[in-house]
Amino acid sequence: MAVIDLGDRTDRIDPRRRHRIVPSRWLLVPVALVVLLALTSAVPPARRMQAILPSSLAAEVILPGGGQILAVAPATAGAEGGQELLAYQPPARATGSLQQLTPLWRRPLGVVEPVRVERVNDSTLVISVFDSAEGAQSLLLDSRTGELRWRRPGMVVLVEPDRVILRSHDSQGLDQLTTLEVASGRELWSVPSARAVWPLYHLAAPVIDVVAVAKVSGEIEVLNARTGALRGRLPAAPDDPANPVSHRYPMVAGDLLLAWNPSAVTAYDLDDLVRRWHIELPSLEWIYQCGALLCAPSGRSRVHLLDPVAGAVRWTVEDDVEVLRAGDRRALAADHRQGNLSVVTFDAETGQRATAEGSWDLVQDFGNAPHLLGTRAVPEVGAVLARLDPETGQPRRIDLLPGAVGNCRYRDDLILCRRRDGNFGLWQLPD
């Protein structure tokens, strides 16, 4: 599934970052060439698929899977203005030279803000947009032609090959969940208004089997994703005069249902809602799964790393960052404060950055891949591509992308990066 997340966070610049002497860009070119030779000398030369996707700086490129590439860009001069959706297909074979992609089809979207794009099955995709006049709208398109199958109010929340779940609002602004059949767009089941907020789900590959929603009253319900039938319910947290924020929010992590508020987290077994553990965490902002551990950002610029089995704090990252993957010894985190999204390593013994240098730009993953990738730009050459591993703490360089300058994203064996000329470059990842 592919997601466009338009959110962005900015914060103060870290005053503890060390200053370093930056070498001349002309000195970096020979270094990059040495890296390239080291990457390629151990294997015989082979043709690789590489192409150029013509683009403007305002375009956003998405990888929905199945080898397809989508771009949301300002509409061309002959269109009605606003945005348009363009579909591309990678070259059928590697030629050893740059190939230029041309759109298979394009579809006007109007003056909207694209929010979410997901591949539903081999022949359809769904795109959610926000229209200032009509609010959130979701469109099901034929992925081969761009033809509109159906359009419904609401934002896509969950997707399966034969059904999608939308979140919409009634005339009073209350949330409602509606499940639609992909082929026809007809309603299968819905959660009545005033009951649901943003839902969470449990994936039992290849389908979603459980949906958890929070009611306005504070209760949390667990529903059968196929039928909408109630599987279980957690009562609202009792009012506590010492803690006026008693409303709880659901989070699904593996086989756990986490109910949290800004002061504590309680974990329940997702099948029978038996309580597993409880922990007090003052100033808790939210909780999410970060590899083998649970990450709980809290106030005072820190992230607690929890053991999902016992609920105990394993260690704490002492910095205002987003932890991506964490283990018992190290954690990889994204730093949003330097303008570009960069990845840094933290050490469990100190909770501090393992090094003050050596940040990598994070490659956006559209397919929930098991590995994190990062790039580091080399002036006049391209970008070094590396696999990032919290266990070793050392990036493993796997490729060099000629002409790339950053803003990379990947799925399966394809990676797209912005080039120096403003277009996007497309490469096939090494095995």
MARPA-559598 format. One record per residue (C-alpha): residue number from 0; residue in one letter; x, y, z. Coordinates in steps of 0.05 Angstrom, whole numbers, plus 5000, padded with zeros to 4 digits. Layout:
! MARPA-559598
+-----+----+------+------+------+
:   i : aa :    x :    y :    z :
+-----+----+------+------+------+
: NUM :  A :    X :    Y :    Z :
...
+-----+----+------+------+------+
//
This chain:
! MARPA-559598
+-----+----+------+------+------+
:   i : aa :    x :    y :    z :
+-----+----+------+------+------+
:   0 :  M : 5000 : 5000 : 5000 :
:   1 :  A : 5024 : 5069 : 4984 :
:   2 :  V : 5010 : 5130 : 5027 :
:   3 :  I : 5022 : 5205 : 5017 :
:   4 :  D : 5033 : 5235 : 5085 :
:   5 :  L : 5030 : 5311 : 5078 :
:   6 :  G : 5045 : 5323 : 5152 :
:   7 :  D : 5111 : 5356 : 5171 :
:   8 :  R : 5144 : 5372 : 5237 :
:   9 :  T : 5193 : 5425 : 5252 :
:  10 :  D : 5227 : 5442 : 5317 :
:  11 :  R : 5288 : 5477 : 5345 :
:  12 :  I : 5357 : 5461 : 5319 :
:  13 :  D : 5398 : 5416 : 5364 :
:  14 :  P : 5451 : 5461 : 5397 :
:  15 :  R : 5494 : 5401 : 5415 :
:  16 :  R : 5510 : 5383 : 5342 :
:  17 :  R : 5586 : 5388 : 5330 :
:  18 :  H : 5614 : 5435 : 5279 :
:  19 :  R : 5659 : 5403 : 5227 :
:  20 :  I : 5703 : 5426 : 5171 :
:  21 :  V : 5669 : 5413 : 5103 :
:  22 :  P : 5718 : 5394 : 5048 :
:  23 :  S : 5715 : 5424 : 4980 :
:  24 :  R : 5665 : 5391 : 4933 :
:  25 :  W : 5723 : 5377 : 4885 :
:  26 :  L : 5756 : 5335 : 4938 :
:  27 :  L : 5691 : 5295 : 4947 :
:  28 :  V : 5687 : 5274 : 4874 :
:  29 :  P : 5748 : 5227 : 4877 :
:  30 :  V : 5723 : 5199 : 4942 :
:  31 :  A : 5656 : 5182 : 4911 :
:  32 :  L : 5690 : 5149 : 4852 :
:  33 :  V : 5730 : 5105 : 4900 :
:  34 :  V : 5664 : 5086 : 4934 :
:  35 :  L : 5634 : 5069 : 4866 :
:  36 :  L : 5693 : 5026 : 4848 :
:  37 :  A : 5689 : 4990 : 4914 :
:  38 :  L : 5615 : 4977 : 4903 :
:  39 :  T : 5624 : 4949 : 4833 :
:  40 :  S : 5693 : 4916 : 4831 :
:  41 :  A : 5670 : 4852 : 4864 :
:  42 :  V : 5618 : 4836 : 4811 :
:  43 :  P : 5621 : 4833 : 4735 :
:  44 :  P : 5590 : 4892 : 4699 :
:  45 :  A : 5517 : 4882 : 4680 :
:  46 :  R : 5462 : 4922 : 4649 :
:  47 :  R : 5416 : 4956 : 4698 :
:  48 :  M : 5348 : 4987 : 4688 :
:  49 :  Q : 5351 : 5062 : 4696 :
:  50 :  A : 5303 : 5115 : 4670 :
:  51 :  I : 5282 : 5187 : 4676 :
:  52 :  L : 5212 : 5208 : 4696 :
:  53 :  P : 5202 : 5280 : 4671 :
:  54 :  S : 5175 : 5321 : 4729 :
:  55 :  S : 5167 : 5390 : 4759 :
:  56 :  L : 5191 : 5409 : 4828 :
:  57 :  A : 5118 : 5413 : 4850 :
:  58 :  A : 5104 : 5340 : 4832 :
:  59 :  E : 5096 : 5284 : 4883 :
:  60 :  V : 5114 : 5213 : 4861 :
:  61 :  I : 5082 : 5151 : 4892 :
:  62 :  L : 5098 : 5077 : 4886 :
:  63 :  P : 5033 : 5039 : 4896 :
:  64 :  G : 5063 : 4970 : 4880 :
:  65 :  G : 5056 : 4922 : 4823 :
:  66 :  G : 5111 : 4959 : 4785 :
:  67 :  Q : 5067 : 5020 : 4773 :
:  68 :  I : 5090 : 5092 : 4785 :
:  69 :  L : 5042 : 5149 : 4798 :
:  70 :  A : 5055 : 5224 : 4799 :
:  71 :  V : 5010 : 5279 : 4826 :
:  72 :  A : 5029 : 5344 : 4790 :
:  73 :  P : 5001 : 5411 : 4770 :
:  74 :  A : 4955 : 5402 : 4710 :
:  75 :  T : 4982 : 5417 : 4641 :
:  76 :  A : 4963 : 5480 : 4603 :
:  77 :  G : 4906 : 5446 : 4565 :
:  78 :  A : 4872 : 5419 : 4627 :
:  79 :  E : 4824 : 5455 : 4674 :
:  80 :  G : 4877 : 5473 : 4725 :
:  81 :  G : 4890 : 5444 : 4793 :
:  82 :  Q : 4923 : 5376 : 4799 :
:  83 :  E : 4926 : 5315 : 4754 :
:  84 :  L : 4945 : 5242 : 4765 :
:  85 :  L : 4994 : 5210 : 4717 :
:  86 :  A : 5012 : 5136 : 4712 :
:  87 :  Y : 5078 : 5107 : 4687 :
:  88 :  Q : 5106 : 5037 : 4677 :
:  89 :  P : 5181 : 5020 : 4686 :
:  90 :  P : 5219 : 4999 : 4623 :
:  91 :  A : 5205 : 4927 : 4603 :
:  92 :  R : 5280 : 4911 : 4600 :
:  93 :  A : 5347 : 4939 : 4620 :
:  94 :  T : 5386 : 4970 : 4563 :
:  95 :  G : 5446 : 4997 : 4601 :
:  96 :  S : 5427 : 5068 : 4583 :
:  97 :  L : 5378 : 5120 : 4609 :
:  98 :  Q : 5307 : 5112 : 4583 :
:  99 :  Q : 5254 : 5166 : 4587 :
: 100 :  L : 5186 : 5147 : 4614 :
: 101 :  T : 5121 : 5173 : 4582 :
: 102 :  P : 5053 : 5172 : 4616 :
: 103 :  L : 5007 : 5112 : 4603 :
: 104 :  W : 4948 : 5156 : 4622 :
: 105 :  R : 4932 : 5220 : 4659 :
: 106 :  R : 4870 : 5241 : 4696 :
: 107 :  P : 4850 : 5311 : 4719 :
: 108 :  L : 4836 : 5316 : 4794 :
: 109 :  G : 4814 : 5389 : 4797 :
: 110 :  V : 4832 : 5439 : 4851 :
: 111 :  V : 4842 : 5388 : 4907 :
: 112 :  E : 4895 : 5367 : 4957 :
: 113 :  P : 4914 : 5293 : 4947 :
: 114 :  V : 4920 : 5260 : 5015 :
: 115 :  R : 4925 : 5185 : 5005 :
: 116 :  V : 4936 : 5137 : 4947 :
: 117 :  E : 4933 : 5061 : 4954 :
: 118 :  R : 4934 : 5002 : 4907 :
: 119 :  V : 4873 : 4959 : 4920 :
: 120 :  N : 4886 : 4899 : 4873 :
: 121 :  D : 4918 : 4884 : 4806 :
: 122 :  S : 4869 : 4928 : 4768 :
: 123 :  T : 4846 : 4984 : 4814 :
: 124 :  L : 4873 : 5038 : 4859 :
: 125 :  V : 4839 : 5087 : 4906 :
: 126 :  I : 4858 : 5160 : 4916 :
: 127 :  S : 4831 : 5205 : 4971 :
: 128 :  V : 4831 : 5280 : 4961 :
: 129 :  F : 4807 : 5340 : 5000 :
: 130 :  D : 4762 : 5390 : 4965 :
: 131 :  S : 4750 : 5456 : 5000 :
: 132 :  A : 4677 : 5455 : 4975 :
: 133 :  E : 4659 : 5381 : 4982 :
: 134 :  G : 4707 : 5359 : 5037 :
: 135 :  A : 4742 : 5291 : 5033 :
: 136 :  Q : 4727 : 5248 : 4972 :
: 137 :  S : 4753 : 5179 : 4952 :
: 138 :  L : 4757 : 5156 : 4879 :
: 139 :  L : 4766 : 5085 : 4855 :
: 140 :  L : 4803 : 5083 : 4789 :
: 141 :  D : 4822 : 5030 : 4738 :
: 142 :  S : 4897 : 5027 : 4747 :
: 143 :  R : 4907 : 5007 : 4674 :
: 144 :  T : 4867 : 5065 : 4642 :
: 145 :  G : 4853 : 5116 : 4696 :
: 146 :  E : 4778 : 5107 : 4685 :
: 147 :  L : 4734 : 5126 : 4745 :
: 148 :  R : 4696 : 5067 : 4775 :
: 149 :  W : 4662 : 5103 : 4832 :
: 150 :  R : 4667 : 5164 : 4877 :
: 151 :  R : 4646 : 5167 : 4950 :
: 152 :  P : 4650 : 5219 : 5006 :
: 153 :  G : 4702 : 5203 : 5059 :
: 154 :  M : 4776 : 5187 : 5068 :
: 155 :  V : 4806 : 5118 : 5056 :
: 156 :  V : 4827 : 5085 : 5121 :
: 157 :  L : 4835 : 5011 : 5107 :
: 158 :  V : 4843 : 4973 : 5041 :
: 159 :  E : 4835 : 4899 : 5022 :
: 160 :  P : 4832 : 4869 : 4951 :
: 161 :  D : 4756 : 4866 : 4952 :
: 162 :  R : 4736 : 4921 : 5000 :
: 163 :  V : 4755 : 4989 : 5028 :
: 164 :  I : 4736 : 5025 : 5092 :
: 165 :  L : 4723 : 5100 : 5090 :
: 166 :  R : 4720 : 5151 : 5146 :
: 167 :  S : 4669 : 5207 : 5135 :
: 168 :  H : 4629 : 5258 : 5174 :
: 169 :  D : 4555 : 5268 : 5180 :
: 170 :  S : 4518 : 5335 : 5179 :
: 171 :  Q : 4537 : 5347 : 5252 :
: 172 :  G : 4611 : 5332 : 5240 :
: 173 :  L : 4610 : 5265 : 5276 :
: 174 :  D : 4653 : 5208 : 5251 :
: 175 :  Q : 4627 : 5148 : 5213 :
: 176 :  L : 4661 : 5086 : 5184 :
: 177 :  T : 4633 : 5054 : 5121 :
: 178 :  T : 4657 : 4990 : 5087 :
: 179 :  L : 4648 : 4987 : 5012 :
: 180 :  E : 4653 : 4931 : 4962 :
: 181 :  V : 4708 : 4948 : 4912 :
: 182 :  A : 4673 : 4921 : 4850 :
: 183 :  S : 4607 : 4958 : 4859 :
: 184 :  G : 4619 : 5011 : 4912 :
: 185 :  R : 4559 : 4986 : 4951 :
: 186 :  E : 4558 : 4991 : 5027 :
: 187 :  L : 4573 : 4926 : 5065 :
: 188 :  W : 4571 : 4951 : 5137 :
: 189 :  S : 4581 : 5016 : 5176 :
: 190 :  V : 4594 : 5042 : 5246 :
: 191 :  P : 4540 : 5092 : 5265 :
: 192 :  S : 4556 : 5165 : 5273 :
: 193 :  A : 4582 : 5190 : 5340 :
: 194 :  R : 4615 : 5123 : 5355 :
: 195 :  A : 4680 : 5122 : 5316 :
: 196 :  V : 4743 : 5162 : 5314 :
: 197 :  W : 4804 : 5143 : 5272 :
: 198 :  P : 4806 : 5067 : 5272 :
: 199 :  L : 4865 : 5019 : 5280 :
: 200 :  Y : 4870 : 4949 : 5252 :
: 201 :  H : 4905 : 4882 : 5259 :
: 202 :  L : 4934 : 4849 : 5196 :
: 203 :  A : 4929 : 4773 : 5193 :
: 204 :  A : 4963 : 4766 : 5125 :
: 205 :  P : 4937 : 4774 : 5073 :
: 206 :  V : 4874 : 4805 : 5102 :
: 207 :  I : 4854 : 4852 : 5159 :
: 208 :  D : 4815 : 4813 : 5211 :
: 209 :  V : 4804 : 4864 : 5267 :
: 210 :  V : 4786 : 4938 : 5270 :
: 211 :  A : 4790 : 4976 : 5336 :
: 212 :  V : 4752 : 5042 : 5344 :
: 213 :  A : 4743 : 5091 : 5401 :
: 214 :  K : 4675 : 5118 : 5418 :
: 215 :  V : 4661 : 5190 : 5438 :
: 216 :  S : 4639 : 5163 : 5506 :
: 217 :  G : 4710 : 5135 : 5518 :
: 218 :  E : 4695 : 5062 : 5504 :
: 219 :  I : 4739 : 5023 : 5456 :
: 220 :  E : 4705 : 4971 : 5412 :
: 221 :  V : 4738 : 4913 : 5374 :
: 222 :  L : 4701 : 4895 : 5310 :
: 223 :  N : 4705 : 4838 : 5260 :
: 224 :  A : 4734 : 4871 : 5198 :
: 225 :  R : 4694 : 4828 : 5150 :
: 226 :  T : 4626 : 4835 : 5181 :
: 227 :  G : 4629 : 4894 : 5229 :
: 228 :  A : 4605 : 4849 : 5285 :
: 229 :  L : 4627 : 4868 : 5356 :
: 230 :  R : 4682 : 4822 : 5383 :
: 231 :  G : 4694 : 4857 : 5449 :
: 232 :  R : 4690 : 4923 : 5486 :
: 233 :  L : 4733 : 4960 : 5536 :
: 234 :  P : 4694 : 5006 : 5582 :
: 235 :  A : 4711 : 5080 : 5587 :
: 236 :  A : 4765 : 5096 : 5638 :
: 237 :  P : 4735 : 5119 : 5704 :
: 238 :  D : 4737 : 5193 : 5718 :
: 239 :  D : 4797 : 5213 : 5759 :
: 240 :  P : 4795 : 5282 : 5792 :
: 241 :  A : 4871 : 5283 : 5794 :
: 242 :  N : 4874 : 5267 : 5719 :
: 243 :  P : 4822 : 5306 : 5679 :
: 244 :  V : 4846 : 5274 : 5614 :
: 245 :  S : 4815 : 5205 : 5624 :
: 246 :  H : 4795 : 5191 : 5551 :
: 247 :  R : 4835 : 5133 : 5522 :
: 248 :  Y : 4858 : 5122 : 5451 :
: 249 :  P : 4868 : 5054 : 5418 :
: 250 :  M : 4931 : 5028 : 5386 :
: 251 :  V : 4942 : 4959 : 5356 :
: 252 :  A : 5013 : 4931 : 5360 :
: 253 :  G : 5019 : 4858 : 5339 :
: 254 :  D : 4970 : 4818 : 5381 :
: 255 :  L : 4962 : 4874 : 5433 :
: 256 :  L : 4908 : 4926 : 5439 :
: 257 :  L : 4939 : 4987 : 5473 :
: 258 :  A : 4894 : 5037 : 5508 :
: 259 :  W : 4931 : 5101 : 5524 :
: 260 :  N : 4922 : 5172 : 5548 :
: 261 :  P : 4973 : 5227 : 5564 :
: 262 :  S : 4990 : 5194 : 5631 :
: 263 :  A : 4990 : 5117 : 5622 :
: 264 :  V : 4987 : 5057 : 5575 :
: 265 :  T : 4948 : 4993 : 5587 :
: 266 :  A : 4958 : 4932 : 5543 :
: 267 :  Y : 4905 : 4879 : 5529 :
: 268 :  D : 4905 : 4814 : 5490 :
: 269 :  L : 4871 : 4830 : 5424 :
: 270 :  D : 4832 : 4764 : 5422 :
: 271 :  D : 4798 : 4764 : 5490 :
: 272 :  L : 4816 : 4834 : 5518 :
: 273 :  V : 4849 : 4804 : 5580 :
: 274 :  R : 4894 : 4857 : 5612 :
: 275 :  R : 4969 : 4842 : 5602 :
: 276 :  W : 5004 : 4902 : 5634 :
: 277 :  H : 4999 : 4975 : 5655 :
: 278 :  I : 5051 : 5030 : 5659 :
: 279 :  E : 5049 : 5102 : 5681 :
: 280 :  L : 5083 : 5150 : 5631 :
: 281 :  P : 5073 : 5224 : 5647 :
: 282 :  S : 5065 : 5272 : 5588 :
: 283 :  L : 5056 : 5215 : 5538 :
: 284 :  E : 5045 : 5242 : 5467 :
: 285 :  W : 5028 : 5176 : 5432 :
: 286 :  I : 5053 : 5104 : 5425 :
: 287 :  Y : 5073 : 5062 : 5365 :
: 288 :  Q : 5112 : 5000 : 5345 :
: 289 :  C : 5185 : 5012 : 5325 :
: 290 :  G : 5213 : 4945 : 5306 :
: 291 :  A : 5216 : 4895 : 5364 :
: 292 :  L : 5198 : 4948 : 5416 :
: 293 :  L : 5144 : 4999 : 5429 :
: 294 :  C : 5162 : 5073 : 5425 :
: 295 :  A : 5128 : 5123 : 5472 :
: 296 :  P : 5148 : 5196 : 5459 :
: 297 :  S : 5136 : 5240 : 5520 :
: 298 :  G : 5149 : 5312 : 5541 :
: 299 :  R : 5219 : 5339 : 5554 :
: 300 :  S : 5246 : 5314 : 5487 :
: 301 :  R : 5252 : 5240 : 5502 :
: 302 :  V : 5226 : 5173 : 5475 :
: 303 :  H : 5215 : 5113 : 5521 :
: 304 :  L : 5227 : 5045 : 5490 :
: 305 :  L : 5181 : 4992 : 5520 :
: 306 :  D : 5183 : 4917 : 5523 :
: 307 :  P : 5117 : 4895 : 5490 :
: 308 :  V : 5114 : 4831 : 5532 :
: 309 :  A : 5125 : 4862 : 5601 :
: 310 :  G : 5110 : 4935 : 5589 :
: 311 :  A : 5174 : 4957 : 5624 :
: 312 :  V : 5219 : 5013 : 5599 :
: 313 :  R : 5281 : 4981 : 5567 :
: 314 :  W : 5317 : 5047 : 5555 :
: 315 :  T : 5304 : 5119 : 5535 :
: 316 :  V : 5327 : 5162 : 5477 :
: 317 :  E : 5344 : 5230 : 5505 :
: 318 :  D : 5328 : 5273 : 5444 :
: 319 :  D : 5269 : 5303 : 5407 :
: 320 :  V : 5270 : 5254 : 5348 :
: 321 :  E : 5224 : 5201 : 5318 :
: 322 :  V : 5252 : 5131 : 5332 :
: 323 :  L : 5243 : 5087 : 5270 :
: 324 :  R : 5273 : 5020 : 5291 :
: 325 :  A : 5299 : 5001 : 5359 :
: 326 :  G : 5334 : 4943 : 5393 :
: 327 :  D : 5367 : 4929 : 5459 :
: 328 :  R : 5432 : 4964 : 5441 :
: 329 :  R : 5417 : 5017 : 5388 :
: 330 :  A : 5361 : 5055 : 5355 :
: 331 :  L : 5354 : 5090 : 5288 :
: 332 :  A : 5316 : 5155 : 5291 :
: 333 :  A : 5293 : 5209 : 5242 :
: 334 :  D : 5312 : 5280 : 5258 :
: 335 :  H : 5261 : 5329 : 5228 :
: 336 :  R : 5294 : 5392 : 5253 :
: 337 :  Q : 5349 : 5403 : 5202 :
: 338 :  G : 5304 : 5416 : 5142 :
: 339 :  N : 5319 : 5350 : 5106 :
: 340 :  L : 5296 : 5287 : 5141 :
: 341 :  S : 5359 : 5252 : 5166 :
: 342 :  V : 5373 : 5187 : 5203 :
: 343 :  V : 5418 : 5184 : 5264 :
: 344 :  T : 5439 : 5128 : 5312 :
: 345 :  F : 5428 : 5127 : 5387 :
: 346 :  D : 5464 : 5084 : 5439 :
: 347 :  A : 5425 : 5047 : 5493 :
: 348 :  E : 5478 : 5057 : 5548 :
: 349 :  T : 5475 : 5133 : 5545 :
: 350 :  G : 5410 : 5148 : 5508 :
: 351 :  Q : 5450 : 5198 : 5467 :
: 352 :  R : 5471 : 5201 : 5394 :
: 353 :  A : 5524 : 5149 : 5381 :
: 354 :  T : 5561 : 5199 : 5336 :
: 355 :  A : 5554 : 5273 : 5323 :
: 356 :  E : 5566 : 5263 : 5249 :
: 357 :  G : 5547 : 5213 : 5196 :
: 358 :  S : 5473 : 5228 : 5186 :
: 359 :  W : 5437 : 5196 : 5127 :
: 360 :  D : 5376 : 5222 : 5089 :
: 361 :  L : 5319 : 5173 : 5098 :
: 362 :  V : 5291 : 5138 : 5037 :
: 363 :  Q : 5215 : 5138 : 5041 :
: 364 :  D : 5187 : 5067 : 5041 :
: 365 :  F : 5120 : 5055 : 5006 :
: 366 :  G : 5115 : 4981 : 5020 :
: 367 :  N : 5130 : 4968 : 5094 :
: 368 :  A : 5197 : 4937 : 5076 :
: 369 :  P : 5237 : 4901 : 5129 :
: 370 :  H : 5298 : 4946 : 5118 :
: 371 :  L : 5311 : 5020 : 5123 :
: 372 :  L : 5350 : 5054 : 5067 :
: 373 :  G : 5388 : 5120 : 5069 :
: 374 :  T : 5425 : 5163 : 5020 :
: 375 :  R : 5483 : 5212 : 5024 :
: 376 :  A : 5493 : 5261 : 4967 :
: 377 :  V : 5561 : 5268 : 4935 :
: 378 :  P : 5567 : 5334 : 4896 :
: 379 :  E : 5576 : 5327 : 4821 :
: 380 :  V : 5568 : 5252 : 4825 :
: 381 :  G : 5502 : 5227 : 4855 :
: 382 :  A : 5479 : 5194 : 4919 :
: 383 :  V : 5509 : 5135 : 4957 :
: 384 :  L : 5454 : 5086 : 4978 :
: 385 :  A : 5461 : 5046 : 5042 :
: 386 :  R : 5421 : 4997 : 5084 :
: 387 :  L : 5412 : 5022 : 5155 :
: 388 :  D : 5412 : 4970 : 5211 :
: 389 :  P : 5401 : 4987 : 5285 :
: 390 :  E : 5435 : 4923 : 5308 :
: 391 :  T : 5502 : 4938 : 5276 :
: 392 :  G : 5498 : 5013 : 5278 :
: 393 :  Q : 5539 : 5016 : 5214 :
: 394 :  P : 5507 : 5033 : 5146 :
: 395 :  R : 5521 : 4981 : 5093 :
: 396 :  R : 5533 : 5015 : 5026 :
: 397 :  I : 5497 : 4978 : 4970 :
: 398 :  D : 5496 : 5024 : 4909 :
: 399 :  L : 5512 : 5092 : 4879 :
: 400 :  L : 5457 : 5128 : 4841 :
: 401 :  P : 5487 : 5173 : 4788 :
: 402 :  G : 5458 : 5243 : 4785 :
: 403 :  A : 5412 : 5234 : 4846 :
: 404 :  V : 5409 : 5290 : 4897 :
: 405 :  G : 5359 : 5262 : 4948 :
: 406 :  N : 5284 : 5261 : 4961 :
: 407 :  C : 5284 : 5186 : 4948 :
: 408 :  R : 5229 : 5134 : 4956 :
: 409 :  Y : 5227 : 5059 : 4942 :
: 410 :  R : 5184 : 4998 : 4938 :
: 411 :  D : 5203 : 4926 : 4922 :
: 412 :  D : 5262 : 4931 : 4874 :
: 413 :  L : 5250 : 5003 : 4849 :
: 414 :  I : 5279 : 5068 : 4876 :
: 415 :  L : 5262 : 5139 : 4853 :
: 416 :  C : 5304 : 5200 : 4870 :
: 417 :  R : 5303 : 5273 : 4850 :
: 418 :  R : 5358 : 5290 : 4801 :
: 419 :  R : 5399 : 5353 : 4794 :
: 420 :  D : 5358 : 5374 : 4733 :
: 421 :  G : 5293 : 5372 : 4774 :
: 422 :  N : 5267 : 5307 : 4742 :
: 423 :  F : 5262 : 5241 : 4778 :
: 424 :  G : 5311 : 5184 : 4765 :
: 425 :  L : 5288 : 5112 : 4768 :
: 426 :  W : 5336 : 5054 : 4784 :
: 427 :  Q : 5329 : 4980 : 4797 :
: 428 :  L : 5357 : 4962 : 4865 :
: 429 :  P : 5412 : 4911 : 4869 :
: 430 :  D : 5394 : 4842 : 4896 :
+-----+----+------+------+------+
//
